[in-house]
Amino acid sequence: MKKTVQQITLFTTMLCGFLLSTPTYGAKGDEDPRIRIEGQQLKIWLLNTLESKFIVKVYNTSNELIHFNRLGTEVTLGKILDFENSRRGYYRIVVSSKEGILFDNRLMLGTK
């Protein structure tokens, strides 16, 4: 009985920590990009179990492509983009692979 209470307490603590942490935006499937904003840095990472190639595109508030990056076929992929000196606004972030678009969302970034 005591062990069960400890397990429930541990699970509840972990769940609360997860729910109260910085939001992470994700897609679906095995190749599931995770997007996190920390300060003015946009952190993109994913577990690439199918060894696919990925493309990261960032569009500014005028819908102009301002960043293009190809990510390789490694098992763990990541990219950090710094928006510290960028104009404040909604930037469209698109992560895609040969299977299609995995993430497409507008996020508030920038400080100017």
N, C-alpha and C positions, 0 to 999 in steps of 0.2 A: 504494500500500500504506500509506504514512504517513498519507494523508488518511483512509483507512478506519479505521485505528487511532484517529485523533483523533475521528472520528464515533462510534465505539463507546464510547470513553472519555467523551465528552460525554453520550451517551445514558444510559450507566450512572450517571453522576453525577446527572443529572436524575431518573432513576428512583429512586435512593437517597434523594434529597432529597424526592421526592414521598412515598415510603413512610414516611419518618421524620418527616414533618411532622405538625402537629396534625390529628387525625382530622376528616374532613368527611363528614357523613351526607348521602346524596342519594337521589333517587328515580330514575325512568327517563323517557325520552322527551325531546322538545325542551324542554318546560317542566319543567325539572328543578331543584327547589329544592335548594340547598346549605345545610347547617346546620353551623355551626362554633361551638364553645365556646372562648372566649378569656377566661381568668380567670373571672369570673362574668357575662360578657356572652354572650348567645346571638345570633349573627349569622345572619340568613337572607337569602339572595340568590338570584336566578335570572335567566336569560336568557329573556325573554318574546317569542319570535319570532312567536307566534300572537296576540299582543296580547290575551290573556285577562285576566280579573279574578280575583284570588286572595283567599282569606280565611285569616288566621292566627289560630288559637285556642290558648290555653294553659290547661291544667287543672292544679289543684294536686294534692297528694297525696290529698285527699279526693274527687277527681274533680269538683270544682266549677270552672266556667269563671271564670278570673280575668283573662283578657285576650282581647280580640276586636279584630281590625284588618282592614280591607279595603285591598288594594293595587290600584292602578290598572292601566292598560293600557300603561304605558311599556315600552320594549324591555328596559331593565334595571331590576329591582325589588330593593329591599332594605329590611331592617328590623333594628334592633338593640334587644334587650330586656335590661335590666340586672337581675340577680338578686342584687346585692351585699347588699341588706338583706332578702332573703327567707329564709324558713325552709328549712333544708337538707332535700332530699328529691328524689324522682323526680317531675318535671313532665312531663305529656303534651303534646307539641307536635304540632299537626295543621295541615297546609297543604293547602288544597283549591282547586279551580277547578270550573267547570261540567262538566269531564270527570270529576270525582271526586276522591278523596283521593290526593294526590301524596306526602305524607309523614305518617306517624303513628307516633311513637315516644316512649318515656319516657326522659328524660335527667336525670342527677343534676346539680342546680343548687342554689344558695343557700349561705349561710354561717352562719346562726344555728342 
